[in-house]
Amino acid sequence: MNKDAKIYVAGNRGLVGSAICRSLKRHGYNNLVFTPHAQYDLMDTKTVEAFFDKERPEYVFQSAAHVGGIIANLTYRADFIYQNLMIESNIINSAYKYGAKKLLFLGSSCIYPKNPPQPMTEDVLLTSELEYTNEPYALSKIAGIKLCESYNLQYGTNFISVMPTNLYGPNDNYNLETSHVLPAMIRKFHLAKCLENKDFDAIKFDLNRRPIEGVSGDNSKDEQLAIIKKYGIFGIGNEATVELWGDGSPKREFLHSDDLADACVFLMENVDFSDILKKQFNINDFSTPYTKTEVRNTHINIGTGKDLLIKELAQMVKETVGFNGKIVWNASKPNGTPQKLLNVDKLEKLGWKYSIELNQGVKMSYDNYLNDLPK
């Protein structure tokens, strides 16, 4: 990528998009364009096409998505599949239609089957059924991968897809209604620590920054305690307790968003779809439309290649926050997929490896939670 190239980062205010913007700027790219949510509905085809027609970005990072944790995925199944299909279809098609040189599509490790061999290589995609709780979201991301592959094979575009593991970092979602496991734990243990210390002013401050179901620090103390109890944070002083879903036995891998962003910029700078065809399929005579060989699973996993039990994660977050109370596991609630560890051999052979260890990243995230006002 030329340093002056116009680069569109879709979803630039989110966890992933904001990290990509920081990484691009660190690497000397400053000609960035965006579609602010208040002004652009990415589900509207005409709106997206008008943006591409006006701006003509040369490179596109497609990180815009409707995301959430296990509760949100279970509750809003139609929203997760419809909104993500519309967003990615509009952006990918417009990138083709208006001549973008390259696009990087961000997926998720939830695309893989419920019980695949561990660690998961890219070729286990679509080999068995998906985890029910996030099936709609996973299907939308699989469709995005196939859109990129299909446009490349039919039209000769240079669209690549990456599948990151569980992410965390600056601009994470700490809304307990929709957050993923790690940010949810950070907030739960922080609020429990406030209960342990009988620091009700701190709870009021937290709810003013990030209301829960409309309950803020302006509500009564009883209402504040009732809403955080609903999300498994209760007890006062020595009785302070955090309830977590499941039994803590699933294993998860976590990657800091700044590491993901650096990997994405690295791939945009160094790896084209034609490179993947050469390395993965030994295809050197690529011409479109390409029909000679089956081309599948050209996406690239991005992760650390290491995981830990959710129980171990909870203990790590508890110690980082400084909460001394109890953890109660609610085994009547779903665990989700038993294990989701990515095989990152493909990425490492291309020349990239992560740098932020989880214990360091959790401390960074808690410091960020305490110091940053929500965007």
ABEGO torsion letter per residue (X at the ends): XBAABBBBBBGAABAAAAAAAAAAAAAGBABBBBBBAAABBAABAAAAAAAAAAAGBABBBBABBBBBBAAAAAABAAAAAAAAAAAAAAAAAAAAAAGBABBBBBBBAAABBABBBOBBBAAABGABBBBAAAAAAAAAAAAAAAAAAAAAAAAGBBBBBBBBBBBBEBGBBABAAABBAAAAAAAAAAAAAAAAAGBAAAAAAAAAABBBGGBBAABBAAAAAAAAAAAGBBEBEAABBBBBBEAGABBBBBBBAAAAAAAAAAAAAABBAAAAAAAAAGBABBBOBBAABBBBGABBBBBAGBBBBAAAAAAAAAAAAGBABBBBBBAABBAEBABBBBBAAAAAAAGBBBABBAAAAAAAAAAAAAABBBX
